[in-house]
Amino acid sequence: MAVVTIKAQNRRLENAPEINAFLKQFGIRYERWDLGDPRVSPDASSEEILAAYSPEVEQVKEQGGYVTADVINVAPDTPGLDAMLARFSKEHTHSEDEVRFIVKGRGIFHIHPDNGPVFGIQLEAGDMINVPRGTKHWFDLCNDRTIRAIRLFQDKSGWTPHYVEGSELHTEYPPICFGPSYIPAAKTVTPVVQV
C-alpha cells in the first residue's frame, strides 16, 4: 500500500481512500491492483508479467490513450544504475503521463504541484500511479535499489525528462522509505556494575 508524506504539514497518509482523495486534487490517479496469490512471480519474464496483468493494462490503455506497455527491471547490479537514477532524481516534467504499476520493489515519487505542498508517494508491489504530463516531480528508489514495474506510454518512442531549470528542490527531500529497514533498532543498554 502506498504511503503519502507531506513534509511541510508533518502529515502521513496510509489508507487508500485518504490517499486517493488527496492525490485527486492534483490530477494524480492511484489504484491498488490485486497481486493474486501470486498471480505471477515478480521475477517472471516481461511477457508473462504483461500477460498476467493484461486486463488492467488494457483498461488503463483504453482510458488514457496509451499505445504500448513494457516492463522495466532495475536491481542493484543494473549496469549504469547510478547514472540512470541521476536522470530521474532531479525535478523534471514529461510531455506525456508517467504511468507505473509496481510488480516488485519500492520507490518514491516526489511531486511538486503548482497548487500545493511538495509531497512524496512511496509505492510498492501492487500500487499503480499515473502522474499527469507537465507535473513537476522526481523519483528515487528505496534502499534496496530494486524495482520492477509495468510502464505505459502514449508515444511508442517513450518520454524524456524536461528538467526544471535551476531547481535544487530535490535536495531538500531525501528518499526516506518507510518499512522494516527504517525502524531504528532498540539500543542495547549495558548495565553498569558497581563494585
Disulfide bonds with the S-S distance in Angstrom:
Cys142-Cys177 1.87
